Amino acid sequence: MLKESNVHSHHNGLKTAALLGLLTGLILAVGYWLGGSTGLVIAVIFSLVTNAVSYFYSDRIALRSMGARPVSEAEFPQLYQIVRELAQQAGQPMPRLYVSPSMQPNAFATGRDPEHAAVAVTVGITRILDARELRGVIGHELSHVYNRDILISSVAGALAGIITMFAQLAIFLPFGGSDDEDAPNPASLLLMLVLGPLAASVIQLAISRNREFQADASGATLTGDPLALASALEKIHYGTQRVPLPADGQLTSTAHLMIANPFRGGGVAALFATHPPMRERVRRLHEQAALTRGAARPYLR
């Protein structure tokens, strides 16, 4: 597990640097295109501030979006026991534990590294999962921490939101001037208003979907129980469809951190979901179980 995590963390560190560079470059290019030298200076300041915020405060943003609060071991002894056991097994520090009052069954991990990580679960998930299934979910979330992909996901979410905001503001901000022949025309601004958020979303989707498969496999290896996670994912999938969260506010930019898509979506919306299909995730876990243990019963029929 530790060797696998070191490989993933190295790759994800490179991905984070590449993502920061790509999106910062995009912000700078848009700033220069809209406002010339003045726009470039504004964009430089803007990108430095937003990158710093993404790096140091992404965990707080994610926790606040779900209304999660820190909890003591006296309040959730089973949760503490599971997290402590798996963290010790992996030779990693104990993360901070939070609980969200949401009745939707879900969980997420956030933070830039294992020393600054936090694991959060909803009240809903603690009520529908047994101890074995909850252990599988915690293994998945801790794998996000140990694979170092929390940072890249947090940065992706924060910067995707920034690009969306920048594109929406661009059409209203007085960049350039009416006498400037090089100033962007309304049609170009409208195009950016559509393509900017779309480009950010595509990058975010590619990162999010791959990391969920990775965390499923790593988490199942950490717990030694792929079927427990498969069973938990089935229950969580059913629960999130029954109690979807509203797709608005900060939650839309942090939803990709959660173990399951918190929103209800189908048809075209499914193409832009931040998570891979639950059926495929469960199928892969059963394949993993078959390689390590043998028989596995079907889920998500």
Residue frames relative to the residue before (quaternion, step in Angstrom):
aa qw qx qy qz dx dy dz
M 1.0000 0.0000 0.0000 0.0000 0.00 0.00 0.00
L 0.6845 0.4860 -0.2944 0.4567 3.59 0.85 -0.94
K 0.6373 0.5163 -0.3316 0.4661 3.58 0.99 -0.80
E 0.6472 0.5160 -0.3106 0.4672 3.56 0.98 -0.89
S 0.6554 0.5214 -0.3081 0.4514 3.57 0.96 -0.88
N 0.6370 0.5319 -0.3338 0.4471 3.58 0.99 -0.79
V 0.6389 0.5140 -0.3226 0.4728 3.58 1.03 -0.79
H 0.6784 0.4869 -0.2912 0.4668 3.57 0.87 -0.99
S 0.6615 0.5204 -0.3210 0.4342 3.60 0.90 -0.90
H 0.6308 0.5246 -0.3362 0.4625 3.60 1.04 -0.76
H 0.6754 0.4892 -0.2937 0.4672 3.57 0.87 -0.96
N 0.6912 0.4785 -0.2861 0.4599 3.57 0.92 -0.88
G 0.5801 0.5559 -0.3766 0.4613 3.58 1.16 -0.49
L 0.6524 0.4972 -0.3040 0.4846 3.57 1.01 -0.82
K 0.6333 0.5307 -0.3268 0.4588 3.57 1.03 -0.80
T 0.6372 0.5340 -0.3298 0.4471 3.57 1.00 -0.84
A 0.6613 0.5001 -0.3049 0.4687 3.57 0.91 -0.93
A 0.6605 0.5067 -0.3086 0.4602 3.58 0.95 -0.86
L 0.6586 0.5138 -0.3112 0.4531 3.56 0.96 -0.87
L 0.6440 0.5156 -0.3180 0.4672 3.56 0.94 -0.90
G 0.6700 0.5019 -0.2979 0.4587 3.57 0.94 -0.90
L 0.6661 0.5160 -0.3034 0.4450 3.57 0.94 -0.91
L 0.7299 0.4299 -0.2522 0.4678 3.56 0.77 -1.01
T 0.6005 0.5319 -0.3619 0.4748 3.59 1.12 -0.59
G 0.6422 0.5222 -0.3136 0.4654 3.57 0.99 -0.85
L 0.6388 0.5276 -0.3209 0.4589 3.55 1.03 -0.79
I 0.6431 0.5180 -0.3126 0.4695 3.58 0.98 -0.88
L 0.6631 0.5059 -0.3018 0.4619 3.59 0.95 -0.91
A 0.6543 0.5182 -0.3143 0.4523 3.58 0.94 -0.87
V 0.6621 0.4955 -0.3050 0.4722 3.56 0.94 -0.89
G 0.6330 0.5398 -0.3291 0.4468 3.58 1.02 -0.82
Y 0.6782 0.4752 -0.2917 0.4786 3.59 0.93 -0.88
W 0.6461 0.5332 -0.3192 0.4430 3.56 0.99 -0.84
L 0.7225 0.4457 -0.2475 0.4670 3.56 0.97 -0.85
G 0.8576 0.1330 -0.0227 0.4963 3.58 0.88 -0.87
G 0.5063 -0.6575 0.4327 0.3523 3.60 1.16 0.29
S 0.8319 -0.1543 0.1266 0.5179 3.58 -1.04 -0.76
T 0.6448 0.5176 -0.3216 0.4614 3.57 0.98 -0.82
G 0.6601 0.5030 -0.2995 0.4706 3.54 0.95 -0.88
L 0.6317 0.5375 -0.3330 0.4485 3.58 1.06 -0.75
V 0.6433 0.5149 -0.3212 0.4668 3.58 0.96 -0.86
I 0.6488 0.5074 -0.3133 0.4727 3.57 0.94 -0.90
A 0.6691 0.5071 -0.3001 0.4528 3.58 0.94 -0.90
V 0.6162 0.5432 -0.3474 0.4523 3.62 1.04 -0.75
I 0.6706 0.4834 -0.2943 0.4796 3.56 0.87 -0.97
F 0.6527 0.5326 -0.3049 0.4442 3.53 0.94 -0.95
S 0.6970 0.4750 -0.2872 0.4541 3.59 0.86 -0.94
L 0.6275 0.5337 -0.3423 0.4519 3.61 1.02 -0.73
V 0.6699 0.4965 -0.2943 0.4670 3.55 0.92 -0.92
T 0.7065 0.4704 -0.2822 0.4471 3.58 0.80 -0.97
N 0.6263 0.5206 -0.3473 0.4650 3.60 1.04 -0.67
A 0.6437 0.5155 -0.3196 0.4667 3.58 1.01 -0.80
V 0.6467 0.5097 -0.3134 0.4731 3.55 0.97 -0.86
S 0.6484 0.5268 -0.3165 0.4493 3.58 0.94 -0.90
Y 0.6974 0.4904 -0.2765 0.4435 3.57 0.92 -0.92
F 0.8048 0.3449 -0.1625 0.4549 3.58 0.74 -1.03
Y 0.8056 0.3064 -0.1373 0.4881 3.59 1.08 -0.60
S 0.3521 0.7600 -0.4898 0.2418 3.60 1.22 0.18
D 0.6330 0.5370 -0.3442 0.4388 3.60 1.04 -0.71
R 0.6623 0.5046 -0.3102 0.4589 3.59 0.94 -0.85
I 0.6275 0.5377 -0.3341 0.4533 3.56 1.02 -0.80
A 0.6789 0.4958 -0.2916 0.4564 3.58 0.89 -0.95
L 0.6706 0.4968 -0.2999 0.4621 3.59 0.91 -0.91
R 0.6572 0.5085 -0.3116 0.4609 3.58 0.98 -0.83
S 0.6295 0.5621 -0.3455 0.4104 3.59 0.98 -0.76
M 0.7385 0.3622 -0.2129 0.5274 3.58 1.17 -0.57
G 0.4578 -0.7001 0.4443 0.3206 3.59 1.24 0.10
A 0.3136 0.7820 -0.4872 0.2299 3.58 1.18 0.55
R 0.1394 -0.7819 0.6043 0.0631 3.57 -1.09 0.76
P 0.5415 -0.6059 0.4567 0.3620 3.61 -1.11 0.56
V 0.1459 -0.7973 0.5824 0.0620 3.57 -1.01 0.80
S 0.4396 -0.6908 0.5159 0.2516 3.54 -1.21 0.57
E 0.6465 -0.5175 0.3896 0.4030 3.54 -1.30 0.28
A 0.6017 0.5678 -0.3569 0.4338 3.59 1.12 -0.61
E 0.6714 0.5008 -0.2961 0.4591 3.58 1.10 -0.70
F 0.8061 0.0800 0.0017 0.5863 3.58 0.95 -0.92
P 0.0845 -0.8538 0.5123 0.0377 3.60 0.50 1.18
Q 0.6518 0.5207 -0.3268 0.4440 3.61 0.96 -0.82
L 0.6397 0.5254 -0.3206 0.4603 3.57 0.98 -0.84
Y 0.6600 0.5024 -0.3040 0.4686 3.58 0.91 -0.91
Q 0.6523 0.5276 -0.3207 0.4396 3.57 0.93 -0.86
I 0.6655 0.5042 -0.3016 0.4603 3.57 0.94 -0.91
V 0.6847 0.4851 -0.2912 0.4594 3.58 0.84 -0.98
R 0.6560 0.5162 -0.3156 0.4512 3.58 0.92 -0.90
E 0.6577 0.5235 -0.3104 0.4439 3.58 0.91 -0.90
L 0.7073 0.4540 -0.2706 0.4694 3.58 0.85 -0.96
A 0.6306 0.5264 -0.3394 0.4584 3.60 1.04 -0.71
Q 0.6558 0.4967 -0.3063 0.4790 3.57 0.98 -0.84
Q 0.6291 0.5434 -0.3261 0.4501 3.55 1.02 -0.81
A 0.7158 0.4188 -0.2383 0.5054 3.58 1.07 -0.75
G 0.4243 -0.7189 0.4538 0.3118 3.60 1.27 -0.16
Q 0.5286 0.6271 -0.3900 0.4186 3.56 1.15 0.71
P 0.6050 -0.5724 0.3989 0.3837 3.62 -1.16 0.45
M 0.5546 -0.5973 0.4693 0.3398 3.55 -1.23 0.52
P 0.3303 -0.7496 0.5335 0.2108 3.62 -0.72 0.98
R 0.5707 -0.5401 0.4691 0.4031 3.57 -1.27 0.18
L 0.2497 -0.7811 0.5579 0.1275 3.57 -1.04 0.77
Y 0.0582 -0.7913 0.6084 -0.0186 3.53 -0.98 0.99
V 0.1494 -0.7610 0.6225 0.1051 3.53 -1.26 0.48
S 0.2575 -0.7519 0.5916 0.1356 3.54 -0.95 0.98
P 0.4857 -0.6876 0.4521 0.2948 3.61 -0.96 0.76
S 0.4303 0.7229 -0.4559 0.2906 3.61 1.24 -0.15
M 0.3789 -0.7227 0.5348 0.2192 3.56 -1.01 0.85
Q 0.5056 0.6078 -0.4504 0.4148 3.60 1.22 -0.01
P 0.4075 -0.7082 0.5095 0.2698 3.64 -0.84 0.85
N 0.3202 0.7329 -0.5443 0.2531 3.58 -0.50 1.16
A 0.0753 -0.7778 0.6226 0.0421 3.57 -1.30 0.23
F 0.0324 0.7931 -0.6082 0.0044 3.55 -1.22 0.43
A 0.2453 -0.7230 0.6225 0.1717 3.54 -1.33 0.36
T 0.0125 0.8008 -0.5980 0.0293 3.56 -1.10 0.65
G 0.4612 0.6461 -0.5075 0.3350 3.57 -1.25 0.36
R 0.5281 -0.6908 0.4044 0.2836 3.57 -1.08 0.70
D 0.7930 -0.0067 -0.0020 0.6092 3.64 1.22 -0.31
P 0.7178 -0.4598 0.2870 0.4371 3.63 -1.22 0.24
E 0.6525 0.5214 -0.3214 0.4462 3.61 1.09 -0.62
H 0.7642 0.2882 -0.1698 0.5514 3.61 1.19 -0.41
A 0.4083 0.7487 -0.4389 0.2829 3.58 1.17 0.49
A 0.1035 -0.7597 0.6378 0.0731 3.51 -1.30 0.47
V 0.1673 -0.7529 0.6292 0.0965 3.55 -1.10 0.77
A 0.0544 -0.8079 0.5867 -0.0090 3.55 -0.82 1.01
V 0.0753 -0.7616 0.6422 0.0423 3.53 -1.11 0.77
T 0.4389 -0.6666 0.5250 0.2954 3.55 -1.20 0.42
V 0.6225 -0.5117 0.4263 0.4111 3.54 -1.28 0.36
G 0.6185 0.5858 -0.3336 0.4037 3.55 1.05 -0.80
I 0.6875 0.4847 -0.3038 0.4474 3.58 0.92 -0.84
T 0.6349 0.5316 -0.3364 0.4484 3.59 1.08 -0.63
R 0.6829 0.5028 -0.2828 0.4481 3.59 1.19 -0.43
I 0.7549 0.3847 -0.2269 0.4803 3.60 1.12 -0.45
L 0.6975 0.4474 -0.2804 0.4845 3.62 1.20 -0.36
D 0.3828 -0.6757 0.5658 0.2770 3.54 -1.13 0.62
A 0.7425 -0.4322 0.2642 0.4383 3.58 -1.28 0.20
R 0.6493 0.5224 -0.3221 0.4491 3.59 0.97 -0.83
E 0.6795 0.4805 -0.2897 0.4727 3.60 0.93 -0.88
L 0.6353 0.5187 -0.3321 0.4659 3.58 1.01 -0.79
R 0.6156 0.5398 -0.3373 0.4645 3.57 1.07 -0.72
G 0.6347 0.5292 -0.3249 0.4600 3.58 1.03 -0.76
V 0.6531 0.5078 -0.3054 0.4715 3.57 1.01 -0.84
I 0.6557 0.5015 -0.3133 0.4695 3.59 0.94 -0.89
G 0.6150 0.5407 -0.3459 0.4581 3.60 1.03 -0.71
H 0.6278 0.5278 -0.3205 0.4739 3.57 1.04 -0.80
E 0.7023 0.4702 -0.2792 0.4558 3.59 0.82 -0.98
L 0.6456 0.5055 -0.3257 0.4708 3.59 0.98 -0.76
S 0.6022 0.5562 -0.3573 0.4476 3.58 1.10 -0.60
H 0.5843 0.5481 -0.3700 0.4704 3.57 1.09 -0.61
V 0.6497 0.5134 -0.3108 0.4667 3.56 1.01 -0.84
Y 0.7382 0.4420 -0.2400 0.4496 3.57 0.73 -1.08
N 0.6524 0.4943 -0.3125 0.4821 3.59 1.17 -0.51
R 0.3693 -0.7592 0.4499 0.2913 3.56 1.38 -0.14
D 0.4791 0.6726 -0.4554 0.3326 3.60 1.05 0.56
I 0.4207 0.6751 -0.4924 0.3533 3.59 1.21 0.17
L 0.6528 0.5317 -0.3200 0.4345 3.56 0.88 -0.93
I 0.7000 0.4671 -0.2997 0.4494 3.58 0.73 -0.98
S 0.6455 0.5078 -0.3257 0.4684 3.59 1.06 -0.70
S 0.6490 0.5136 -0.3157 0.4640 3.56 0.99 -0.84
V 0.6636 0.4945 -0.2978 0.4758 3.56 0.96 -0.91
A 0.6329 0.5338 -0.3327 0.4514 3.58 0.98 -0.83
G 0.6763 0.4969 -0.2942 0.4574 3.55 0.91 -0.91
A 0.6777 0.4956 -0.2955 0.4559 3.57 0.89 -0.95
L 0.7207 0.4413 -0.2630 0.4655 3.59 0.84 -0.95
A 0.5787 0.5493 -0.3860 0.4631 3.59 1.14 -0.49
G 0.6465 0.5089 -0.3108 0.4759 3.55 1.03 -0.78
I 0.6337 0.5357 -0.3242 0.4543 3.57 1.06 -0.78
I 0.6569 0.5034 -0.3139 0.4653 3.59 0.91 -0.90
T 0.6329 0.5275 -0.3280 0.4621 3.56 0.99 -0.84
M 0.6652 0.4972 -0.2976 0.4709 3.58 0.90 -0.93
F 0.6529 0.5270 -0.3095 0.4474 3.58 0.93 -0.93
A 0.6616 0.5043 -0.3006 0.4664 3.55 0.97 -0.87
Q 0.6658 0.5042 -0.3045 0.4579 3.58 0.98 -0.80
L 0.6833 0.4833 -0.2845 0.4676 3.58 1.05 -0.77
A 0.5689 0.6562 -0.3767 0.3222 3.56 1.09 -0.75
I 0.6756 0.5140 -0.3096 0.4284 3.56 0.95 -0.80
F 0.7210 0.4287 -0.2440 0.4867 3.58 1.22 -0.44
L 0.6247 0.5635 -0.3481 0.4135 3.60 1.16 -0.52
P 0.4380 -0.7269 0.4689 0.2447 3.62 -0.95 0.82
F 0.1215 0.7915 -0.5844 0.1315 3.58 0.69 1.07
G 0.7706 0.2933 -0.2339 0.5152 3.55 -1.15 0.59
G 0.2915 -0.7472 0.5517 0.2288 3.56 -0.87 -0.81
S 0.6411 -0.5577 0.3634 0.3821 3.50 -1.21 0.49
D 0.6969 0.4570 -0.2726 0.4808 3.60 1.18 -0.57
D 0.5688 0.5955 -0.3786 0.4225 3.56 1.29 -0.12
E 0.3499 -0.7671 0.5005 0.1967 3.55 -0.49 1.23
D 0.6783 0.4892 -0.2958 0.4616 3.59 1.18 -0.53
A 0.4417 0.6977 -0.4666 0.3168 3.60 1.22 -0.06
P 0.5345 -0.6394 0.4395 0.3351 3.60 -0.97 0.74
N 0.3871 -0.7172 0.5242 0.2468 3.55 -1.00 0.76
P 0.7033 -0.4825 0.3060 0.4231 3.59 -1.20 0.36
A 0.6231 0.5461 -0.3500 0.4371 3.59 1.04 -0.72
S 0.6506 0.5088 -0.3124 0.4693 3.60 1.01 -0.82
L 0.6475 0.5149 -0.3182 0.4630 3.56 0.99 -0.84
L 0.6437 0.5183 -0.3172 0.4652 3.56 1.01 -0.81
L 0.6287 0.5313 -0.3258 0.4651 3.57 1.06 -0.80
M 0.6634 0.4941 -0.3039 0.4727 3.57 0.97 -0.86
L 0.5946 0.5818 -0.3503 0.4304 3.54 1.10 -0.73
V 0.7103 0.4229 -0.2430 0.5076 3.58 1.12 -0.69
L 0.7491 0.4380 -0.2317 0.4397 3.56 0.76 -1.07
G 0.5764 0.6054 -0.3826 0.3936 3.62 1.09 -0.60
P 0.7148 0.4198 -0.2609 0.4947 3.61 0.67 -1.02
L 0.6208 0.5493 -0.3501 0.4362 3.60 1.05 -0.71
A 0.6532 0.5044 -0.3168 0.4675 3.60 0.94 -0.86
A 0.6494 0.5123 -0.3153 0.4652 3.57 0.95 -0.85
S 0.6617 0.5188 -0.3046 0.4474 3.57 0.97 -0.85
V 0.6344 0.5343 -0.3331 0.4484 3.59 0.99 -0.82
I 0.6470 0.5062 -0.3160 0.4746 3.59 0.97 -0.86
Q 0.6702 0.5094 -0.2941 0.4526 3.55 0.90 -0.94
L 0.6494 0.5275 -0.3187 0.4454 3.58 0.96 -0.86
A 0.6511 0.5261 -0.3201 0.4437 3.57 0.89 -0.93
I 0.6684 0.4926 -0.2950 0.4728 3.57 0.98 -0.86
S 0.7009 0.5120 -0.2779 0.4115 3.54 0.79 -1.09
R 0.6916 0.4910 -0.2981 0.4379 3.58 0.80 -0.94
N 0.6632 0.5067 -0.3115 0.4543 3.57 0.92 -0.85
R 0.6879 0.4970 -0.2985 0.4368 3.58 0.90 -0.90
E 0.6037 0.5538 -0.3715 0.4368 3.62 1.10 -0.51
F 0.6327 0.5044 -0.3265 0.4885 3.60 0.98 -0.80
Q 0.6542 0.5307 -0.3024 0.4459 3.55 0.96 -0.92
A 0.6935 0.4687 -0.2749 0.4730 3.58 0.91 -0.93
D 0.5844 0.5591 -0.3739 0.4538 3.60 1.09 -0.60
A 0.7023 0.4679 -0.2685 0.4644 3.56 0.83 -1.02
S 0.6819 0.4816 -0.2912 0.4671 3.58 0.90 -0.90
G 0.6521 0.5203 -0.3132 0.4539 3.57 0.99 -0.83
A 0.6524 0.5053 -0.3098 0.4723 3.56 1.01 -0.81
T 0.6245 0.5198 -0.3316 0.4794 3.58 1.13 -0.63
L 0.6480 0.5284 -0.3140 0.4497 3.58 0.98 -0.86
T 0.7418 0.3857 -0.2225 0.5013 3.60 0.89 -0.91
G 0.3444 -0.7463 0.4971 0.2779 3.58 1.15 -0.53
D 0.6979 0.4350 -0.2401 0.5159 3.58 1.26 0.36
P 0.1213 -0.8361 0.5314 0.0621 3.63 0.33 1.19
L 0.6566 0.5371 -0.3237 0.4190 3.59 1.00 -0.76
A 0.5803 0.5659 -0.3823 0.4437 3.59 1.12 -0.52
L 0.6687 0.4746 -0.2972 0.4892 3.58 0.96 -0.85
A 0.6210 0.5410 -0.3449 0.4503 3.60 1.01 -0.76
S 0.6601 0.5007 -0.2985 0.4737 3.57 0.96 -0.88
A 0.6463 0.5184 -0.3135 0.4641 3.57 0.98 -0.86
L 0.6585 0.5149 -0.3166 0.4484 3.59 0.91 -0.88
E 0.6181 0.5402 -0.3497 0.4515 3.58 1.04 -0.69
K 0.6794 0.4805 -0.2867 0.4747 3.57 0.91 -0.92
I 0.6495 0.5187 -0.3152 0.4581 3.57 0.98 -0.87
H 0.6256 0.5437 -0.3314 0.4508 3.58 0.99 -0.84
Y 0.6673 0.4897 -0.2960 0.4768 3.56 0.90 -0.92
G 0.6829 0.5099 -0.2859 0.4381 3.57 0.93 -0.91
T 0.6675 0.4954 -0.3148 0.4581 3.61 0.95 -0.80
Q 0.6371 0.5130 -0.3321 0.4697 3.59 1.13 -0.57
R 0.6620 0.4975 -0.2981 0.4748 3.56 1.11 -0.65
V 0.7944 0.1602 -0.0631 0.5825 3.58 1.04 -0.82
P 0.0044 -0.8270 0.5621 -0.0117 3.63 0.43 1.14
L 0.3955 -0.6933 0.5468 0.2528 3.56 -1.16 0.60
P 0.5593 -0.6067 0.4321 0.3639 3.62 -1.10 0.53
A 0.3631 -0.7473 0.5201 0.1981 3.58 -0.84 0.99
D 0.5049 0.6221 -0.4602 0.3824 3.55 0.36 1.24
G 0.7703 0.3706 -0.2606 0.4488 3.55 -1.32 0.16
Q 0.8061 -0.2663 0.2111 0.4844 3.55 -1.25 -0.53
L 0.5426 0.6526 -0.3943 0.3526 3.56 1.15 -0.52
T 0.6303 0.5562 -0.3440 0.4183 3.60 1.02 -0.70
S 0.7190 0.4290 -0.2542 0.4842 3.61 1.09 -0.64
T 0.7199 0.3907 -0.2552 0.5138 3.61 1.25 -0.09
A 0.4289 0.7321 -0.4461 0.2847 3.60 1.27 -0.12
H 0.6197 0.5724 -0.3489 0.4081 3.60 1.08 -0.67
L 0.5869 0.5791 -0.3734 0.4251 3.62 1.23 -0.28
M 0.6274 0.5906 -0.3338 0.3824 3.59 1.12 -0.57
I 0.6092 -0.5879 0.3922 0.3598 3.55 -1.19 0.55
A 0.7807 0.1034 -0.0728 0.6119 3.59 1.21 -0.48
N 0.6023 -0.5609 0.4253 0.3765 3.56 -1.16 0.62
P 0.3165 -0.7945 0.4858 0.1806 3.62 -0.53 1.10
F 0.6683 0.4969 -0.2928 0.4698 3.57 1.27 -0.23
R 0.4415 -0.6459 0.5382 0.3135 3.54 -1.19 0.43
G 0.1711 0.7935 -0.5666 0.1413 3.56 -0.78 0.98
G 0.0613 0.7832 -0.6161 0.0572 3.51 -1.10 0.73
G 0.7465 0.3821 -0.2747 0.4705 3.57 -1.25 0.12
V 0.8376 -0.0701 0.0896 0.5343 3.56 -0.88 -1.02
A 0.6035 0.5839 -0.3573 0.4089 3.60 1.04 -0.75
A 0.6104 0.5758 -0.3508 0.4158 3.58 1.09 -0.68
L 0.5967 0.5777 -0.3625 0.4228 3.59 1.14 -0.57
F 0.7476 0.3593 -0.1917 0.5247 3.57 1.18 -0.59
A 0.3513 0.7319 -0.5044 0.2940 3.58 1.22 0.43
T 0.4612 -0.7048 0.4721 0.2601 3.57 -1.05 0.76
H 0.7119 0.3931 -0.2426 0.5290 3.59 1.27 -0.09
P 0.5080 -0.6156 0.4896 0.3510 3.59 -1.12 0.56
P 0.6668 -0.4931 0.3474 0.4376 3.62 -1.17 0.37
M 0.5202 -0.6642 0.4398 0.3080 3.57 -0.89 0.94
R 0.6023 0.5724 -0.3578 0.4260 3.57 1.03 -0.73
E 0.6715 0.4916 -0.2965 0.4686 3.58 0.97 -0.86
R 0.6297 0.5278 -0.3393 0.4580 3.59 1.00 -0.73
V 0.6666 0.4928 -0.2975 0.4736 3.57 0.95 -0.90
R 0.6280 0.5427 -0.3358 0.4454 3.59 1.00 -0.81
R 0.6685 0.4986 -0.3027 0.4614 3.58 0.92 -0.87
L 0.6370 0.5191 -0.3323 0.4630 3.58 1.02 -0.73
H 0.6426 0.5044 -0.3270 0.4751 3.59 1.03 -0.69
E 0.6158 0.5218 -0.3453 0.4788 3.57 1.07 -0.65
Q 0.6413 0.5159 -0.3169 0.4713 3.57 1.00 -0.83
A 0.6524 0.5096 -0.3100 0.4675 3.57 1.01 -0.84
A 0.6396 0.5375 -0.3243 0.4436 3.56 1.01 -0.82
L 0.6596 0.5076 -0.3071 0.4615 3.58 1.06 -0.71
T 0.7616 0.3854 -0.1970 0.4823 3.58 1.08 -0.70
R 0.8221 0.2105 -0.0895 0.5214 3.57 1.05 -0.69
G 0.5631 -0.5803 0.4219 0.4100 3.56 1.03 -0.70
A 0.8787 0.0000 0.0058 0.4773 3.53 -0.90 -1.00
A 0.0030 -0.7729 0.6345 -0.0076 3.52 -1.24 0.65
R 0.3631 -0.7370 0.5214 0.2305 3.58 -0.89 0.86
P 0.5572 -0.6438 0.4095 0.3277 3.62 -1.10 0.66
Y 0.1381 -0.7615 0.6281 0.0806 3.53 -1.26 0.60
L 0.8296 0.2466 -0.1711 0.4709 3.53 -1.38 0.24
R 0.1367 0.8078 -0.5579 0.1326 3.54 0.74 1.01
